């Protein structure tokens, strides 16, 4: 409908200013010092839903950070779309690598630089503004519900309990999520799945205190050295994960799916240039797109121990630590993999150190069938605004709550992300192109229109 685009063009500067205001709130769920900011952000999201036309809104308290709910029931006979997003963001560290303040959004070369710009404030806010457009142009053809949580970046520890307790409230015909990316604005794509996650922490202890590295070095095992060796042993010369049983449940992709992935545009030179690297790395026998989509991984997210301050301090440390995440693919269980990896590290620990290993959080992989009415509605919506059909791809990231949503609410999930892999998610200088923000707002009403049509 032309009226959608007309309304957006008339109000796009206001839409952008509202997003920038939301980005100024440091809603870091991982840090207790930001608990007040979390509530402030939740209230801002609720107010935005009200202003966009949702007559029912509510902030639900949890044992952690609050959940924001909103709805507009246009007609009980209309299908219902449940929009999921999250207002919490990753910590901004290391701050010295940011070109501008992470919570003072800066626009440069048509891009918004701020923590949460793409993940996920900029993306869920597209749905809020799409709601406003449809209510103001009196063109709503679906009922719309919103569930915007504040704990996605820490594994959504309290969302499952909320969903199970509020099934009637969240009852819907499809769940729509914009927390993923597409290949490019020239080559639109839709993620048909996300990987699961297993996140653990390892603590290796040697002597009962930090020691003088000259007096004791060479006679006492260094926990950092031992931990490094243990981690290095988790991959072989082909970058294949060596933990026994790790691949047992992996659902292998068909030759047809691998061929489809091979057809997706990928500029290796541009990829390497963007990251300032000379060579790519990964499991032998798989392309880059396959390594980040259809194959499981094990990555070290952080490793530390001993003295890391300014100058020198010659110690042999008492302890060493590492945080490790595994990305999982269909048929792998986060609970099973977590137990397997924890047990493996304890098993391979040499006798001269002790190992304590524990779980942080996890989530299951998820796949959306491309022949479903839900997926086809999203594909038609993107084709309507991009002028070309989107390519179905597998996303490398994780949205831990997806599998539980489908299990508890018995509906399919559609991913309609407008970010880019180069948007520096979880990194310094996170960004979101303003063009992508506007294109998402333009596209979302078409999803509602096509989804409201009878299934073919």
C-alpha positions, 0 to 999 in steps of 0.5 A, a space after each residue: 500500500 502506498 499509504 504505508 510508505 507515505 506515512 513512513 516518509 512523513 515521519 522517518 526523522 521522528 522514527 530515527 530520533 526515537 530509536 536514538 533515544 532508546 539506544 542511549 539507555 545502557 540496558 546491559 543485562 549482564 551487569 547488576 550495576 545497570 539494573 536501574 537502566 533495565 527498568 528504565 528501558 523496559 518502561 521506554 519500550 512500553 511507552 513506545 508500544 502505547 504510542 504506536 497504537 497498542 491499547 494493552 501494554 504491561 511490564 511483567 516482573 520476573 526474578 531477573 529483568 522485566 518483560 514488556 508485553 503489548 497487544 492490539 486485537 483488531 478482530 478475533 477472526 484475524 490471525 495473530 502475529 507474536 513479535 519477539 525481541 529483546 531490549 537488553 544489550 551486550 556489555 560494551 567492553 573494551 571501551 577503548 576500542 570504540 570510535 565513539 561512546 557506545 551509549 551516545 549514538 553517533 551517525 556516520 556515513 549513514 550508519 548508527 553506531 551504538 551498542 544495541 543499534 542492530 542487536 536488537 533495539 534497532 530491529 525490534 523497534 522496526 516492528 513498533 514503527 510498523 505497528 504505528 504505520 498500520 494503525 494510523 493508516 487503518 490497515 491492520 489485517 492481523 492481531 499483533 502481540 509483542 513480547 520484548 524481554 530483557 535477558 536474551 544476552 544472558 540466555 533468557 533464564 526466566 523467559 521459559 517460566 514466563 512463557 509456560 505460565 502465560 500460554 493463553 496470553 501469548 497464543 498466536 498463529 506465528 512468531 516473528 523475530 527480527 534478530 538476524 541478518 541478511 546477506 546484503 541489501 543487494 542480495 536479500 536473504 532469510 535465515 531459516 534457522 539458528 544454531 543452538 548454544 552451550 556456554 561453560 566456564 573452566 577454572 584450573 587451579 595449581 598451587 594454593 597461591 600465586 608464586 614467584 616465577 623465578 623461585 618456582 618456575 619449572 618445578 610447579 605446573 602453570 595453570 595457564 599453560 595447562 589450560 591452554 594445552 587442554 583447549 588446544 587439544 579440542 581441535 585436531 589438524 583439520 580443525 575438527 572437534 576432538 571431544 568423543 561423541 560431539 558430532 554423534 547427533 549432528 543432522 547432516 545437510 543434504 547435497 541439495 541444501 549444500 548446493 543451495 548454500 554454495 549458490 549464495 554470493 560470498 566475496 572471500 576477499 571482501 570478507 577477509 579485508 573487512 576483518 583485516 585477516 590474511 587467511 580463513 580458518 575452519 573445519 576442513 571440507 566445508 565452505 565458510 558459509 557452511 562452517 558458520 551455518 550447518 556445522 557445530 563449533 567450539 570457541 574460546 570466548 575469554 581466557 585469563 589468569 595471573 597478572 594482566 595489569 600495567 607493567 611487569 609482575 613475574 608470577 606463576 599464577 594459582 589459577 587460570 580461567 576460560 569461557 567457552 561456547 559451542 554453537 550447535 546444529 539440528 538434533 544436537 541437545 544443549 544439555 547433552 553437549 554441555 555435560 559432554 564438554 564439562 566431563 571432557 575437560 575434567 577427564 583430560 586434566 593432568 594430575 598436577 592441577 584440579 579443574 572446576 567446570 560449570 554451565 552458564 546457559 544454553 539453548 537449542 537449534 531451530 529450523 523453519 521449513 521454507 515450504 510453510 505459509 509463514 516462511 512464504 509470507 516473509 519471502 513475499 514481503 521482502 520481494 515486495 520491497 526489495 524487488 527480488 526473492 530472498 535466498 534462504 540461509 542458515 544463521 550462525 548465531 543463537 536465539 535460545 528461546 526459539 525451540 521452547 516457543 514452538 514447543 509451548 505455543 505450538 507455532 512456527 517461527 519466522 526470522 526476518 532480520 535486516 542486519 548485516 554480518 558486518 554490523 559488529 554484533 557483540 563487538 566494539 563499534 556495533 552499527 546499523 545502517 539507517 537504510 536497513 532500519 527504514 527498509 525493515 519498517 517498510 517491509 514488515 506491514 507486507 508480512 502481515 498482509 500476506 500472512 493474513 491471506 488464506 494459506 495456499 
